[in-house]
Amino acid sequence: MVKARAALAALAFMPWPWTGPFLAAQEISLPDVAAAHRASLFVRVENAVQEALLTDSDDVRSRHLAAAEQVARYLVESDSTDADAFYWLAVAQGIKTEHSGPLQKLTSGKEVFFTTAHVLALDSLHAGGHEMMGRLNAAVMRLPWLVRALALRMGMGEVLGEASWEQAEVHYLRAAELDSSAVAPRFELAKLYLERERPADALQALRAVVRMSPGDRLDDGMVREAGALLEGLEGRGPTGEWTGSR
């Protein structure tokens, strides 16, 4: 079985501005899905997810996500104990949530949270599940206060109540520990450190990212972006002022 990797970028709450062709959703029918070998279905979902992340077209992204979610739901329904199947369902849901409106983010985000939590309930060592949970914690903490207050009134206390920057960091670190080749959790960790004004930690994390070998186009984009962030950060002093040194 294809193991779900944690190296995909921005699986929830982060769009990516690249483009690329892939399979249209209408090309995938349920009979086609049911007839395919299970391992090939995981490949199909991963490819659809990558192309959804690589396009800047809303229409193309929607078609890829519809295809990915359809196959992922089939994988979940055909084996309710498969953590990878739930992971890819959470990934497809997460990308769709990122590109939805504020109110839909609140409702569909709750589903992403519980799907991701189920991944870790099935497999506590699932690197992708930890990365997703890190992203969800960070995404909740980035919500405006009024949106969070509205979400709590909508009964989303289970999702929002335990979220914290600390938990986001813990899950990113765990994902990186479990998958030594995963670029995404290391890059997300670096961005978290920058956001939380921890430049020394950000420098260490960014340097780790730029030393990694990209596994695909998503990884390559993250490594290049990390390099740009690192270049800017290395020219600044501990309080953020420009020093002119490298």
Secondary structure in CASP SS format (residue, H / E / C, confidence):
PFRMAT SS
TARGET T0000
AUTHOR 0000-0000-0000
METHOD secondary structure of the structure
MODEL  1
M C 1.00
V C 1.00
K C 1.00
A C 1.00
R C 1.00
A C 1.00
A C 1.00
L C 1.00
A C 1.00
A C 1.00
L C 1.00
A C 1.00
F C 1.00
M C 1.00
P C 1.00
W C 1.00
P C 1.00
W C 1.00
T C 1.00
G C 1.00
P C 1.00
F C 1.00
L C 1.00
A C 1.00
A H 1.00
Q H 1.00
E H 1.00
I C 1.00
S C 1.00
L H 1.00
P H 1.00
D H 1.00
V H 1.00
A H 1.00
A H 1.00
A C 1.00
H C 1.00
R H 1.00
A H 1.00
S H 1.00
L H 1.00
F H 1.00
V H 1.00
R H 1.00
V H 1.00
E H 1.00
N H 1.00
A H 1.00
V H 1.00
Q H 1.00
E H 1.00
A H 1.00
L H 1.00
L H 1.00
T C 1.00
D C 1.00
S C 1.00
D H 1.00
D H 1.00
V H 1.00
R H 1.00
S H 1.00
R H 1.00
H H 1.00
L H 1.00
A H 1.00
A H 1.00
A H 1.00
E H 1.00
Q H 1.00
V H 1.00
A H 1.00
R H 1.00
Y H 1.00
L H 1.00
V H 1.00
E H 1.00
S H 1.00
D C 1.00
S C 1.00
T C 1.00
D C 1.00
A H 1.00
D H 1.00
A H 1.00
F H 1.00
Y H 1.00
W H 1.00
L H 1.00
A H 1.00
V H 1.00
A H 1.00
Q H 1.00
G H 1.00
I H 1.00
K H 1.00
T H 1.00
E H 1.00
H C 1.00
S C 1.00
G C 1.00
P H 1.00
L H 1.00
Q H 1.00
K H 1.00
L H 1.00
T H 1.00
S H 1.00
G H 1.00
K H 1.00
E H 1.00
V H 1.00
F H 1.00
F H 1.00
T H 1.00
T H 1.00
A H 1.00
H H 1.00
V H 1.00
L H 1.00
A H 1.00
L H 1.00
D C 1.00
S C 1.00
L C 1.00
H C 1.00
A H 1.00
G H 1.00
G H 1.00
H H 1.00
E H 1.00
M H 1.00
M H 1.00
G H 1.00
R H 1.00
L H 1.00
N H 1.00
A H 1.00
A H 1.00
V H 1.00
M H 1.00
R H 1.00
L C 1.00
P C 1.00
W H 1.00
L H 1.00
V H 1.00
R H 1.00
A H 1.00
L H 1.00
A H 1.00
L H 1.00
R H 1.00
M C 1.00
G C 1.00
M C 1.00
G H 1.00
E H 1.00
V H 1.00
L H 1.00
G C 1.00
E C 1.00
A C 1.00
S C 1.00
W H 1.00
E H 1.00
Q H 1.00
A H 1.00
E H 1.00
V H 1.00
H H 1.00
Y H 1.00
L H 1.00
R H 1.00
A H 1.00
A H 1.00
E H 1.00
L H 1.00
D C 1.00
S C 1.00
S C 1.00
A C 1.00
V C 1.00
A H 1.00
P H 1.00
R H 1.00
F H 1.00
E H 1.00
L H 1.00
A H 1.00
K H 1.00
L H 1.00
Y H 1.00
L H 1.00
E H 1.00
R C 1.00
E C 1.00
R C 1.00
P H 1.00
A H 1.00
D H 1.00
A H 1.00
L H 1.00
Q H 1.00
A H 1.00
L H 1.00
R H 1.00
A H 1.00
V H 1.00
V H 1.00
R C 1.00
M C 1.00
S C 1.00
P C 1.00
G C 1.00
D C 1.00
R H 1.00
L H 1.00
D H 1.00
D H 1.00
G H 1.00
M H 1.00
V H 1.00
R H 1.00
E H 1.00
A H 1.00
G H 1.00
A H 1.00
L H 1.00
L H 1.00
E H 1.00
G H 1.00
L H 1.00
E H 1.00
G C 1.00
R E 1.00
G C 1.00
P C 1.00
T C 1.00
G C 1.00
E C 1.00
W E 1.00
T C 1.00
G C 1.00
S C 1.00
R C 1.00
END
